[in-house]
């Protein structure tokens, strides 16, 4: 597997994977069917980085990386991930998350936060194995399903982890 910055030629593959994820309800709170505005807003040029995972030349997954908030809170990164459904459970997601953490550190971010991770999302196990902690719950966030907010520092210092939920 090769991870690299997305190129304009990758848009069709990104659209296909993202549309399937949105349609299935596996992640991302967008309405189905996916619109060009939703796609551009999530995967477009406004992101700090869009990285794709390729196997045999085919795009099999991707992530975007951007500030989670503007201004004084722009030191906290946000990322969104997707893996082609037929290629899940093969380490692609882990490679994407680990790469995004390293890239975020290199871009000067000091923490990473994920907003609205569906409670049923199997990627939660991956996030927790990489040191992310749940810092909040949004009851009934999307179609009645709870969503979780995940956070972790990027310097592995444990900064603030002992104060999260009384740990």
DSSP file (Angstrom, degrees, kcal/mol; ACC not computed):
  #  RESIDUE AA STRUCTURE BP1 BP2  ACC     N-H-->O    O-->H-N    N-H-->O    O-->H-N    TCO  KAPPA ALPHA  PHI   PSI    X-CA   Y-CA   Z-CA
    1    1 A X              0   0    0      0, 0.0     2,-0.4     0, 0.0    54,-0.2   0.000 360.0 360.0 360.0 140.5    0.0    0.0    0.0
    2    2 A X  E     -A   54   0A   0     52,-2.4    52,-2.9     2,-0.0     2,-0.5  -0.979 360.0-156.2-121.5 130.5    1.2    3.5   -0.9
    3    3 A X  E     +A   53   0A   0     -2,-0.4     2,-0.3    50,-0.2    50,-0.2  -0.919  28.6 152.0-105.4 131.5    0.0    6.7    0.9
    4    4 A X  E     -A   52   0A   0     48,-2.1    48,-3.0    -2,-0.5     3,-0.1  -0.987  51.0 -79.4-154.0 157.8    0.3    9.9   -1.1
    5    5 A X  E     -A   51   0A   0     -2,-0.3    46,-0.3    46,-0.2     2,-0.0  -0.321  59.9-103.1 -56.0 140.0   -1.3   13.3   -1.5
    6    6 A X        -     0   0    0     44,-3.3     2,-0.3     2,-0.0    44,-0.1  -0.347  34.6-151.1 -66.1 148.1   -4.5   13.1   -3.6
    7    7 A X    >   -     0   0    0     -3,-0.1     3,-2.7     1,-0.1     4,-0.3  -0.812  30.8-103.9-115.6 159.3   -4.3   14.2   -7.2
    8    8 A X  G >  S+     0   0    0     -2,-0.3     3,-1.5     1,-0.3     4,-0.3   0.829 120.3  62.9 -52.9 -32.4   -7.1   15.7   -9.3
    9    9 A X  G 3  S+     0   0    0      1,-0.3     3,-0.4     2,-0.1     4,-0.3   0.648  92.9  65.7 -67.7 -12.8   -7.4   12.3  -11.1
   10   10 A X  G <> S+     0   0    0     -3,-2.7     4,-2.7     1,-0.2     3,-0.3   0.572  73.7  92.3 -84.0  -9.3   -8.3   10.7   -7.8
   11   11 A X  H <> S+     0   0    0     -3,-1.5     4,-2.9    -4,-0.3     5,-0.2   0.865  82.6  52.1 -57.5 -40.3  -11.6   12.6   -7.5
   12   12 A X  H  > S+     0   0    0     -3,-0.4     4,-2.2    -4,-0.3    -1,-0.2   0.918 112.9  44.7 -64.1 -42.3  -13.7    9.9   -9.2
   13   13 A X  H  > S+     0   0    0     -4,-0.3     4,-2.3    -3,-0.3     5,-0.2   0.904 113.9  49.7 -68.0 -41.1  -12.4    7.2   -6.9
   14   14 A X  H  X S+     0   0    0     -4,-2.7     4,-2.9     1,-0.2     5,-0.3   0.925 110.9  50.4 -61.7 -44.0  -12.9    9.5   -3.9
   15   15 A X  H  X S+     0   0    0     -4,-2.9     4,-3.0    -5,-0.2     5,-0.2   0.930 110.2  50.3 -58.2 -46.5  -16.4   10.2   -5.0
   16   16 A X  H  X S+     0   0    0     -4,-2.2     4,-1.9     2,-0.2    -2,-0.2   0.926 115.4  40.9 -61.2 -47.0  -17.2    6.5   -5.4
   17   17 A X  H  X S+     0   0    0     -4,-2.3     4,-2.3     2,-0.2    -1,-0.2   0.944 117.5  47.6 -67.6 -46.5  -15.9    5.5   -2.0
   18   18 A X  H  X S+     0   0    0     -4,-2.9     4,-2.8    -5,-0.2     5,-0.2   0.913 110.8  51.7 -62.3 -43.5  -17.5    8.6   -0.2
   19   19 A X  H  X S+     0   0    0     -4,-3.0     4,-2.9    -5,-0.3    -1,-0.2   0.909 110.4  49.2 -58.3 -43.1  -20.8    8.1   -1.9
   20   20 A X  H  X S+     0   0    0     -4,-1.9     4,-2.2    -5,-0.2     6,-0.3   0.899 111.6  48.5 -65.3 -40.7  -20.9    4.4   -0.8
   21   21 A X  H  X>S+     0   0    0     -4,-2.3     4,-1.3     2,-0.2     5,-1.1   0.934 114.9  44.7 -65.1 -45.9  -20.0    5.4    2.8
   22   22 A X  H  <5S+     0   0    0     -4,-2.8     3,-0.4     1,-0.2    -2,-0.2   0.930 113.7  50.3 -63.0 -46.0  -22.7    8.1    2.9
   23   23 A X  H  <5S+     0   0    0     -4,-2.9    -1,-0.2     1,-0.2    -2,-0.2   0.883 112.6  46.2 -60.5 -40.8  -25.3    5.8    1.2
   24   24 A X  H  <5S-     0   0    0     -4,-2.2    -1,-0.2    -5,-0.2    -2,-0.2   0.714 104.4-129.4 -76.2 -20.3  -24.7    2.9    3.6
   25   25 A X  T  <5 +     0   0    0     -4,-1.3    -3,-0.2    -3,-0.4    -4,-0.1   0.603  67.3 132.6  79.9  11.6  -24.8    5.2    6.7
   26   26 A X  S   <S-     0   0    0     -5,-1.1     2,-0.3    -6,-0.3    -4,-0.1   0.756  75.8 -18.8 -67.9 -25.1  -21.4    3.8    7.9
   27   27 A X  S    S+     0   0    0     -6,-0.8    -2,-0.2     1,-0.3    -1,-0.2  -0.979  99.9  56.3-171.8 168.0  -20.0    7.3    8.5
   28   28 A X        -     0   0    0     -2,-0.3    -1,-0.3    88,-0.3    -3,-0.1   0.657  67.5-119.0  66.3 131.5  -20.3   11.0    7.8
   29   29 A X        +     0   0    0     87,-0.0    -1,-0.1     2,-0.0    87,-0.0   0.230  67.0 130.9 -87.0  16.4  -23.6   12.7    8.5
   30   30 A X        -     0   0    0     -3,-0.1     2,-0.2     1,-0.1     4,-0.1  -0.268  61.6-108.9 -67.8 154.6  -24.3   13.8    4.9
   31   31 A X        -     0   0    0      2,-0.1     2,-0.4     1,-0.0     4,-0.2  -0.593  45.7 -92.7 -79.4 144.1  -27.6   13.1    3.3
   32   32 A X  S    S+     0   0    0     -2,-0.2     2,-0.1   -10,-0.2   -13,-0.0  -0.823 104.2  51.5 -96.9 144.5  -27.8   10.5    0.6
   33   33 A X  S    S-     0   0    0     -2,-0.4    -2,-0.1   -14,-0.0   -14,-0.0   0.558  95.7-124.4 -75.8 153.6  -27.6   10.8   -2.3
   34   34 A X        -     0   0    0     -2,-0.1     2,-0.3   -15,-0.1    -2,-0.1  -0.326  22.8-146.4 -64.4 140.7  -24.3   12.7   -2.1
   35   35 A X     >  -     0   0    0     -4,-0.2     4,-2.4     1,-0.1     5,-0.2  -0.724  23.2-116.9-106.2 161.4  -24.1   16.1   -3.8
   36   36 A X  H  > S+     0   0    0     -2,-0.3     4,-2.7     1,-0.2     5,-0.2   0.850 117.2  55.1 -62.5 -34.7  -21.2   17.7   -5.5
   37   37 A X  H  > S+     0   0    0      2,-0.2     4,-2.4     1,-0.2    -1,-0.2   0.921 108.7  47.1 -65.5 -44.2  -21.3   20.5   -2.9
   38   38 A X  H  > S+     0   0    0      2,-0.2     4,-1.5     1,-0.2     5,-0.2   0.920 113.6  48.7 -62.2 -43.8  -21.1   17.9    0.0
   39   39 A X  H  X S+     0   0    0     -4,-2.4     4,-3.3     1,-0.2     3,-0.4   0.951 113.7  45.1 -61.5 -49.9  -18.2   16.2   -1.8
   40   40 A X  H  X S+     0   0    0     -4,-2.7     4,-1.8     1,-0.2     6,-0.3   0.884 111.0  53.9 -63.5 -39.0  -16.3   19.4   -2.4
   41   41 A X  H  < S+     0   0    0     -4,-2.4    -1,-0.2    -5,-0.2    -2,-0.2   0.809 119.5  33.3 -65.5 -29.4  -16.9   20.6    1.1
   42   42 A X  H  < S+     0   0    0     -4,-1.5    -2,-0.2    -3,-0.4    -1,-0.2   0.859 136.3  18.7 -93.2 -42.2  -15.5   17.5    2.6
   43   43 A X  H  < S+     0   0    0     -4,-3.3    -3,-0.2    -5,-0.2    -2,-0.2   0.359  99.3 111.9-114.4   3.5  -12.7   16.4    0.2
   44   44 A X  S >< S-     0   0    0     -4,-1.8     3,-1.7    -5,-0.4    -3,-0.1   0.064  85.2 -80.9 -78.6-174.1  -12.0   19.6   -1.8
   45   45 A X  T 3  S+     0   0    0      1,-0.3    -1,-0.1     3,-0.0    -4,-0.1   0.606 113.7  77.7 -64.8 -15.6   -9.1   21.9   -2.0
   46   46 A X  T 3  S+     0   0    0     -6,-0.3    -1,-0.3     3,-0.0     2,-0.1   0.657  75.4  97.7 -71.6 -13.2  -10.0   23.8    1.2
   47   47 A X  S <  S-     0   0    0     -3,-1.7    19,-0.2     1,-0.1     3,-0.2  -0.398  80.4-129.1 -73.3 152.4   -8.6   21.0    3.3
   48   48 A X  S    S-     0   0    0     17,-1.5     2,-0.3     1,-0.3    18,-0.2   0.884  90.3  -5.8 -66.4 -38.3   -5.1   21.2    4.6
   49   49 A X  E     - B   0  65A   0     16,-1.8    16,-2.4     2,-0.0     2,-0.4  -0.982  53.7-163.7-154.9 145.6   -4.3   17.8    3.2
   50   50 A X  E     - B   0  64A   0     -2,-0.3   -44,-3.3    14,-0.2     2,-0.4  -0.984  20.1-173.5-128.2 121.3   -6.1   15.0    1.4
   51   51 A X  E     -AB   5  63A   0     12,-2.6    12,-2.3    -2,-0.4     2,-0.3  -0.935   5.9-157.6-119.6 136.5   -4.2   11.7    1.3
   52   52 A X  E     -AB   4  62A   0    -48,-3.0   -48,-2.1    -2,-0.4     2,-0.5  -0.831  11.5-138.4-112.0 151.7   -5.2    8.5   -0.5
   53   53 A X  E     -AB   3  61A   0      8,-2.7     7,-3.1    -2,-0.3     8,-1.0  -0.937  24.2-165.6-104.5 128.3   -4.2    4.9    0.0
   54   54 A X  E     -AB   2  59A   0    -52,-2.9   -52,-2.4    -2,-0.5     2,-0.4  -0.937  14.1-177.6-118.0 138.8   -3.4    3.0   -3.1
   55   55 A X  E >  S- B   0  58A   0      3,-2.3     3,-2.0    -2,-0.4    -2,-0.0  -0.990  82.6  -9.4-130.3 124.9   -3.1   -0.7   -3.7
   56   56 A X  T 3  S-     0   0    0     -2,-0.4     3,-0.1     1,-0.3    -1,-0.1   0.814 129.9 -58.5  58.4  29.9   -2.2   -1.9   -7.1
   57   57 A X  T 3  S+     0   0    0      1,-0.3     2,-0.3   -55,-0.0    -1,-0.3   0.263 113.3 116.8  85.4 -12.0   -2.7    1.7   -8.4
   58   58 A X  E <  S-B   55   0A   0     -3,-2.0    -3,-2.3     1,-0.0     2,-0.5  -0.700  71.3-117.7 -92.6 140.8   -6.3    1.8   -7.2
   59   59 A X  E     +B   54   0A   0     -2,-0.3    -5,-0.2    -5,-0.2     3,-0.1  -0.659  39.2 167.0 -74.1 122.4   -7.5    4.2   -4.5
   60   60 A X  E     -     0   0A   0     -7,-3.1    24,-2.9    -2,-0.5     2,-0.3   0.452  61.2  -7.8-117.1  -6.7   -8.8    2.1   -1.6
   61   61 A X  E     -BC  53  83A   0     -8,-1.0    -8,-2.7    22,-0.3    -1,-0.3  -0.974  58.5-171.9-175.1 172.3   -9.1    4.7    1.1
   62   62 A X  E     -BC  52  82A   0     20,-2.5    20,-2.2    -2,-0.3     2,-0.3  -0.986   8.0-154.1-166.1 165.2   -8.4    8.3    2.0
   63   63 A X  E     -BC  51  81A   0    -12,-2.3   -12,-2.6    -2,-0.3     2,-0.3  -0.987   9.0-146.4-144.6 155.2   -8.4   10.9    4.7
   64   64 A X  E     -BC  50  80A   0     16,-1.7    16,-1.2    -2,-0.3     2,-0.4  -0.878  12.5-159.4-113.4 155.5   -8.6   14.7    4.9
   65   65 A X  E     +BC  49  79A   0    -16,-2.4   -16,-1.8    -2,-0.3   -17,-1.5  -1.000  25.2 139.0-136.6 132.3   -6.8   16.8    7.5
   66   66 A X  E     - C   0  78A   0     12,-2.3    12,-3.0    -2,-0.4     2,-0.2  -0.963  57.8 -71.1-159.0 168.1   -7.8   20.3    8.5
   67   67 A X  E     - C   0  77A   0     -2,-0.3    10,-0.3    10,-0.2     7,-0.1  -0.494  35.8-142.8 -64.7 140.1   -8.1   22.5   11.6
   68   68 A X  S    S+     0   0    0      8,-3.4     2,-0.3     5,-0.3    -1,-0.1   0.837  84.3  12.0 -72.3 -32.8  -11.0   21.4   13.7
   69   69 A X  S    S-     0   0    0      7,-0.6     7,-0.2     4,-0.5    -1,-0.1  -0.923  82.6-113.0-138.0 160.6  -11.8   25.0   14.6
   70   70 A X  S >  S+     0   0    0     -2,-0.3     3,-1.5    -3,-0.1     5,-0.1  -0.346  73.9   3.4 -85.6 174.6  -10.6   28.4   13.3
   71   71 A X  G >  S+     0   0    0      1,-0.3     3,-2.1     2,-0.2     4,-0.1  -0.199 129.2   7.5  61.6-131.1   -8.6   31.1   15.1
   72   72 A X  G 3  S+     0   0    0      1,-0.3     3,-0.3     2,-0.1    -1,-0.3   0.653 133.5  50.3 -65.3 -16.3   -7.2   30.4   18.5
   73   73 A X  G X  S+     0   0    0     -3,-1.5     3,-1.7     1,-0.2    -4,-0.5   0.267  76.5 105.0-102.4  10.2   -8.3   26.8   18.4
   74   74 A X  T <   +     0   0    0     -3,-2.1    -1,-0.2     1,-0.3    -2,-0.1   0.502  60.9  79.3 -71.9  -1.7   -6.7   26.0   15.0
   75   75 A X  T 3  S+     0   0    0     -3,-0.3    35,-2.3    -5,-0.1    36,-1.0   0.564  78.6  83.1 -79.0  -8.1   -3.9   24.1   16.7
   76   76 A X  E <  S- d   0 111A   0     -3,-1.7    -8,-3.4    33,-0.2    -7,-0.6  -0.868  75.5-145.3 -99.7 122.8   -6.4   21.1   17.0
   77   77 A X  E     -Cd  67 112A   0     34,-3.1    36,-2.9    -2,-0.6     2,-0.3  -0.456   9.6-160.9 -84.4 157.4   -6.6   19.0   13.9
   78   78 A X  E     -C   66   0A   0    -12,-3.0   -12,-2.3    34,-0.2     2,-0.3  -0.980  11.3-179.0-131.8 145.7   -9.6   17.2   12.6
   79   79 A X  E     -C   65   0A   0     34,-0.5     2,-0.4    -2,-0.3   -14,-0.2  -0.986  14.8-156.5-143.6 153.7   -9.6   14.3   10.1
   80   80 A X  E     -C   64   0A   0    -16,-1.2   -16,-1.7    -2,-0.3     2,-0.3  -0.992  15.8-162.2-130.3 140.6  -12.1   12.1    8.4
   81   81 A X  E     +C   63   0A   0     -2,-0.4     2,-0.3   -18,-0.2   -18,-0.2  -0.880  11.5 177.6-125.3 150.5  -11.4    8.7    7.0
   82   82 A X  E     -C   62   0A   0    -20,-2.2   -20,-2.5    -2,-0.3     2,-0.4  -0.977   5.7-170.1-151.1 144.2  -12.9    6.3    4.6
   83   83 A X  E     -C   61   0A   0     -2,-0.3   -22,-0.3   -22,-0.2     5,-0.1  -0.997  40.0 -98.7-132.5 136.3  -11.9    2.9    3.3
   84   84 A X    >   -     0   0    0    -24,-2.9     3,-2.4    -2,-0.4     4,-0.3  -0.304  35.8-125.8 -51.9 130.3  -13.5    1.0    0.4
   85   85 A X  G >  S+     0   0    0      1,-0.3     3,-1.0     2,-0.2    -1,-0.1   0.820 108.1  55.9 -54.2 -36.6  -16.0   -1.5    2.0
   86   86 A X  G 3  S+     0   0    0      1,-0.2    -1,-0.3   -26,-0.0    -2,-0.1   0.616 110.5  46.4 -72.3 -10.9  -14.5   -4.4    0.2
   87   87 A X  G <  S+     0   0    0     -3,-2.4     3,-0.5   -27,-0.2     5,-0.4   0.256  83.3 123.6-116.5  11.5  -11.0   -3.6    1.6
   88   88 A X    <   +     0   0    0     -3,-1.0    -3,-0.0    -4,-0.3    -4,-0.0  -0.278  61.5  35.4 -72.9 160.8  -11.8   -3.0    5.2
   89   89 A X  S    S+     0   0    0      1,-0.1    -1,-0.2    -2,-0.0    -2,-0.0   0.781  88.7 102.1  68.2  30.2  -10.2   -4.9    8.1
   90   90 A X  S    S-     0   0    0     -3,-0.5    -2,-0.1     0, 0.0    -1,-0.1   0.175 102.4 -93.6-125.9  14.9   -6.9   -5.1    6.3
   91   91 A X  S  > S+     0   0    0      3,-0.0     4,-2.1     4,-0.0     5,-0.2   0.444  93.7 116.7  90.2  -0.1   -4.9   -2.4    8.1
   92   92 A X  H  > S+     0   0    0     -5,-0.4     4,-2.4     2,-0.2     5,-0.2   0.941  76.7  48.8 -67.3 -46.2   -5.8    0.4    5.7
   93   93 A X  H  > S+     0   0    0      1,-0.2     4,-2.7     2,-0.2     5,-0.2   0.918 111.0  50.1 -59.4 -44.9   -7.7    2.4    8.2
   94   94 A X  H  > S+     0   0    0      1,-0.2     4,-2.8     2,-0.2     5,-0.3   0.919 110.6  50.0 -60.3 -44.1   -4.9    2.1   10.8
   95   95 A X  H  X S+     0   0    0     -4,-2.1     4,-2.3     1,-0.2    -1,-0.2   0.902 111.6  49.1 -62.2 -40.0   -2.3    3.2    8.2
   96   96 A X  H  X S+     0   0    0     -4,-2.4     4,-2.4     2,-0.2    -2,-0.2   0.933 113.1  45.6 -65.1 -46.4   -4.4    6.2    7.3
   97   97 A X  H  X S+     0   0    0     -4,-2.7     4,-2.2     2,-0.2    -2,-0.2   0.937 114.4  47.7 -64.7 -45.7   -5.0    7.3   11.0
   98   98 A X  H  X S+     0   0    0     -4,-2.8     4,-2.0     1,-0.2    -1,-0.2   0.906 113.0  48.9 -62.5 -40.7   -1.3    6.9   11.9
   99   99 A X  H  X S+     0   0    0     -4,-2.3     4,-2.8    -5,-0.3    -1,-0.2   0.905 109.9  51.9 -64.5 -40.9   -0.2    8.8    8.8
  100  100 A X  H  X S+     0   0    0     -4,-2.4     4,-2.6     1,-0.2    -1,-0.2   0.878 108.4  51.2 -65.1 -36.4   -2.7   11.6    9.6
  101  101 A X  H  X S+     0   0    0     -4,-2.2     4,-2.2     2,-0.2    -1,-0.2   0.928 112.7  45.2 -65.2 -44.4   -1.3   11.9   13.1
  102  102 A X  H  X S+     0   0    0     -4,-2.0     4,-2.2     2,-0.2    -2,-0.2   0.918 114.7  47.9 -64.5 -43.3    2.3   12.2   11.8
  103  103 A X  H  X S+     0   0    0     -4,-2.8     4,-1.5     2,-0.2    -2,-0.2   0.905 110.2  52.5 -64.9 -41.0    1.3   14.6    9.1
  104  104 A X  H  <>S+     0   0    0     -4,-2.6     5,-2.3     2,-0.2     4,-0.3   0.915 108.5  50.3 -61.9 -43.0   -0.7   16.7   11.6
  105  105 A X  H ><5S+     0   0    0     -4,-2.2     3,-1.7     1,-0.2    -1,-0.2   0.939 109.6  51.5 -57.6 -46.5    2.3   16.9   13.9
  106  106 A X  H 3<5S+     0   0    0     -4,-2.2    -1,-0.2     1,-0.3    -2,-0.2   0.766 106.6  54.2 -62.9 -26.5    4.5   18.0   11.0
  107  107 A X  T 3<5S-     0   0    0     -4,-1.5    -1,-0.3    -3,-0.3    -2,-0.2   0.415 124.6-102.1 -88.5   1.2    1.9   20.7   10.2
  108  108 A X  T < 5S+     0   0    0     -3,-1.7    -3,-0.2     1,-0.3     2,-0.1   0.498  72.6 143.0  94.9   3.7    2.2   22.1   13.7
  109  109 A X      < -     0   0    0     -5,-2.3    -1,-0.3    -6,-0.2   -33,-0.2  -0.505  32.1-166.0 -72.4 147.1   -1.0   20.7   15.2
  110  110 A X        +     0   0    0    -35,-2.3    44,-2.3     1,-0.2    45,-0.5   0.472  67.8  19.2-113.6  -3.7   -0.7   19.6   18.8
  111  111 A X  E     -dE  76 153A   0    -36,-1.0   -34,-3.1    42,-0.3     2,-0.4  -0.968  63.9-140.0-154.4 166.2   -3.9   17.6   19.2
  112  112 A X  E     -dE  77 152A   0     40,-2.7    40,-1.8    -2,-0.3     2,-0.4  -0.997  14.7-172.2-134.9 139.8   -6.5   15.8   17.1
  113  113 A X  E     - E   0 151A   0    -36,-2.9     2,-0.5    -2,-0.4   -34,-0.5  -0.996  10.0-156.8-133.6 137.2  -10.3   15.7   17.6
  114  114 A X  E     - E   0 150A   0     36,-2.7    36,-2.3    -2,-0.4     2,-0.4  -0.960  14.9-153.1-112.0 130.3  -12.9   13.7   15.8
  115  115 A X  E     +     0   0A   0     -2,-0.5    34,-0.2     1,-0.2    33,-0.1  -0.802  67.0   3.5-102.9 142.5  -16.5   15.1   15.9
  116  116 A X  E     +     0   0A   0     -2,-0.4     2,-0.7     1,-0.2   -88,-0.3   0.903  67.4 177.3  53.8  54.6  -19.6   12.9   15.6
  117  117 A X  E     - E   0 148A   0     31,-2.9    31,-2.8    -3,-0.3    -1,-0.2  -0.808  37.6-116.5 -83.7 116.4  -18.2    9.4   15.5
  118  118 A X  E >   - E   0 147A   0     -2,-0.7     3,-1.8    29,-0.2    29,-0.2  -0.227  13.7-126.6 -56.1 140.5  -21.3    7.2   15.4
  119  119 A X  T 3  S+     0   0    0     27,-2.3    -1,-0.1     1,-0.3    28,-0.1   0.803 111.1  51.6 -58.9 -29.7  -21.6    5.0   18.5
  120  120 A X  T 3  S+     0   0    0     26,-0.3     2,-0.4     4,-0.0    -1,-0.3   0.471  79.6 121.7 -86.1  -2.2  -21.9    2.0   16.1
  121  121 A X    X   -     0   0    0     -3,-1.8     3,-1.8     1,-0.2     4,-0.2  -0.467  55.2-151.8 -68.4 119.2  -18.8    2.8   14.1
  122  122 A X  T >> S+     0   0    0     -2,-0.4     3,-1.0     1,-0.3     4,-0.6   0.689  89.3  75.9 -65.7 -15.9  -16.3   -0.1   14.3
  123  123 A X  H 3> S+     0   0    0      1,-0.2     4,-2.6     2,-0.2    -1,-0.3   0.664  73.5  82.8 -68.5 -14.0  -13.4    2.4   13.8
  124  124 A X  H <> S+     0   0    0     -3,-1.8     4,-2.7     1,-0.2    -1,-0.2   0.899  86.8  54.4 -55.3 -40.6  -13.9    3.4   17.5
  125  125 A X  H <> S+     0   0    0     -3,-1.0     4,-2.0    -4,-0.2    -1,-0.2   0.902 109.0  48.1 -61.0 -41.6  -11.9    0.4   18.5
  126  126 A X  H  X S+     0   0    0     -4,-0.6     4,-1.2     2,-0.2    -2,-0.2   0.946 111.1  49.9 -62.8 -49.6   -9.0    1.5   16.3
  127  127 A X  H ><>S+     0   0    0     -4,-2.6     5,-2.3     1,-0.2     3,-0.6   0.922 112.1  47.6 -57.5 -45.4   -9.2    5.1   17.6
  128  128 A X  H ><5S+     0   0    0     -4,-2.7     3,-1.5     1,-0.2    -1,-0.2   0.864 107.1  56.2 -66.2 -35.4   -9.1    3.9   21.2
  129  129 A X  H 3<5S+     0   0    0     -4,-2.0    -1,-0.2     1,-0.3    -2,-0.2   0.746 105.9  53.4 -67.4 -21.1   -6.1    1.6   20.5
  130  130 A X  T <<5S-     0   0    0     -4,-1.2    -1,-0.3    -3,-0.6    -2,-0.2   0.256 129.0 -95.1 -96.9  11.0   -4.2    4.6   19.2
  131  131 A X  T < 5S+     0   0    0     -3,-1.5    -3,-0.2     1,-0.3     2,-0.2   0.504  74.7 143.9  94.8   4.7   -4.8    6.6   22.4
  132  132 A X      < -     0   0    0     -5,-2.3     2,-0.3    -6,-0.2    -1,-0.3  -0.549  32.0-158.2 -74.9 143.5   -7.9    8.6   21.5
  133  133 A X  E     -F  151   0A   0     18,-2.6    18,-2.0    -2,-0.2     2,-0.5  -0.914  22.4-109.6-121.9 150.8  -10.4    9.1   24.4
  134  134 A X  E     +F  150   0A   0     -2,-0.3    16,-0.2    16,-0.2     3,-0.1  -0.672  35.5 172.4 -77.1 123.4  -14.0   10.0   24.4
  135  135 A X  E     +     0   0A   0     14,-3.0     2,-0.3    -2,-0.5    15,-0.2   0.456  62.5   4.6-110.4  -5.3  -14.5   13.5   25.6
  136  136 A X  E     -F  149   0A   0     13,-1.0    13,-2.4     2,-0.0     2,-0.4  -0.983  54.4-141.6-170.5 162.6  -18.2   13.9   24.9
  137  137 A X  E     -F  148   0A   0     -2,-0.3     2,-0.7    11,-0.2    11,-0.2  -0.999   7.4-156.3-133.6 134.3  -21.4   12.3   23.7
  138  138 A X  E >   -F  147   0A   0      9,-3.4     9,-1.8    -2,-0.4     3,-1.3  -0.908  25.1-137.0-110.4 102.3  -24.1   13.9   21.6
  139  139 A X  E 3  S-     0   0A   0     -2,-0.7     6,-0.1     1,-0.3     7,-0.1  -0.340  80.2  -5.2 -63.4 134.1  -27.3   12.0   22.3
  140  140 A X  E 3> S+     0   0A   0      4,-0.4     4,-0.6     2,-0.1     6,-0.3   0.811  83.6 156.8  57.8  34.7  -29.4   11.2   19.2
  141  141 A X  E <4  +     0   0A   0     -3,-1.3     2,-0.4     4,-0.6     5,-0.2   0.878  64.5  21.6 -63.5 -42.7  -27.0   13.2   16.9
  142  142 A X  E >4 S-F  145   0A   0      3,-1.9     3,-2.4     1,-0.1    -1,-0.2  -0.964 138.9 -25.2-135.2 116.3  -27.8   11.5   13.6
  143  143 A X  T 34 S-     0   0    0     -2,-0.4    -2,-0.1     1,-0.3     3,-0.1   0.839 124.1 -53.4  51.5  37.7  -31.0    9.6   13.0
  144  144 A X  T 3< S+     0   0    0     -4,-0.6    -4,-0.4     1,-0.3     2,-0.4   0.353 110.1 124.4  83.5  -6.2  -31.4    8.9   16.7
  145  145 A X  E <   - F   0 142A   0     -3,-2.4    -3,-1.9    -5,-0.2    -4,-0.6  -0.704  62.7-119.1 -90.2 137.8  -27.9    7.4   17.1
  146  146 A X  E     -     0   0A   0     -2,-0.4   -27,-2.3    -6,-0.3     2,-0.4  -0.362  25.3-152.9 -67.3 152.1  -25.5    8.8   19.6
  147  147 A X  E     -EF 118 138A   0     -9,-1.8    -9,-3.4   -29,-0.2     2,-0.3  -0.962   4.9-144.1-127.2 147.9  -22.3   10.3   18.4
  148  148 A X  E     -EF 117 137A   0    -31,-2.8   -31,-2.9    -2,-0.4     2,-0.5  -0.803   5.9-139.0-112.5 151.4  -19.0   10.5   20.3
  149  149 A X  E     - F   0 136A   0    -13,-2.4   -14,-3.0    -2,-0.3   -13,-1.0  -0.952  22.7-164.4-107.5 125.6  -16.3   13.2   20.3
  150  150 A X  E     +EF 114 134A   0    -36,-2.3   -36,-2.7    -2,-0.5     2,-0.3  -0.846  11.0 172.7-111.1 148.1  -12.7   11.7   20.4
  151  151 A X  E     +EF 113 133A   0    -18,-2.0   -18,-2.6    -2,-0.3     2,-0.3  -0.991   7.1 164.1-149.6 151.1   -9.6   13.6   21.3
  152  152 A X  E     -E  112   0A   0    -40,-1.8   -40,-2.7    -2,-0.3     2,-0.1  -0.937  37.2-109.4-162.1 150.9   -5.9   13.0   21.9
  153  153 A X  E     -E  111   0A   0     -2,-0.3   -42,-0.3   -42,-0.2     3,-0.3  -0.459  21.9-142.0 -73.4 156.7   -2.6   15.0   22.1
  154  154 A X  S    S+     0   0    0    -44,-2.3   -43,-0.2     1,-0.2    -1,-0.1   0.529  91.7  66.4 -98.1  -6.8   -0.3   14.4   19.2
  155  155 A X  S    S-     0   0    0    -45,-0.5    -1,-0.2     4,-0.1   -44,-0.1   0.391  98.5-127.7 -95.6   5.6    3.0   14.5   21.2
  156  156 A X  S    S+     0   0    0     -3,-0.3    -2,-0.1     1,-0.1   -25,-0.0   0.664  74.2 124.1  59.8  18.3    2.2   11.3   23.1
  157  157 A X  S    S-     0   0    0      2,-0.1     3,-0.1     1,-0.0    -1,-0.1   0.642  79.7-120.7 -80.8 -13.7    2.9   13.2   26.4
  158  158 A X    >>  -     0   0    0      1,-0.2     3,-2.7     3,-0.1     4,-0.6   0.568  43.9-176.1  82.3   8.7   -0.5   12.3   27.8
  159  159 A X  T 34  -     0   0    0      1,-0.3    -1,-0.2     2,-0.1    -6,-0.2  -0.145  69.3  -9.9 -45.5 111.5   -1.2   16.1   28.0
  160  160 A X  T >> S+     0   0    0     -3,-0.1     3,-1.2     1,-0.1     4,-0.6   0.328  99.6 116.6  84.2  -9.1   -4.6   16.4   29.6
  161  161 A X  G X4 S+     0   0    0     -3,-2.7     3,-0.9     1,-0.3     6,-0.3   0.861  72.3  55.9 -65.9 -33.4   -5.5   12.7   29.4
  162  162 A X  G 3< S+     0   0    0     -4,-0.6    -1,-0.3     1,-0.2    -3,-0.1   0.657 106.9  51.5 -73.2 -12.3   -5.6   12.3   33.2
  163  163 A X  G X4 S+     0   0    0     -3,-1.2     3,-0.8     4,-0.2     2,-0.6   0.537  85.0 101.6 -97.3  -7.2   -8.2   15.1   33.4
  164  164 A X  G X< S-     0   0    0     -3,-0.9     3,-1.6    -4,-0.6   -30,-0.1  -0.678 107.4 -17.8 -81.6 121.5  -10.5   13.7   30.8
  165  165 A X  G 3  S-     0   0    0     -2,-0.6    -1,-0.3     1,-0.3    -2,-0.1   0.806 119.7 -67.2  52.3  34.8  -13.5   12.0   32.5
  166  166 A X  G <         0   0    0     -3,-0.8    -1,-0.3     1,-0.1    -3,-0.1   0.684 360.0 360.0  69.2  19.0  -11.6   11.9   35.8
  167  167 A X    <         0   0    0     -3,-1.6    -4,-0.2    -6,-0.3    -1,-0.1   0.508 360.0 360.0 -72.0 360.0   -9.0    9.4   34.7
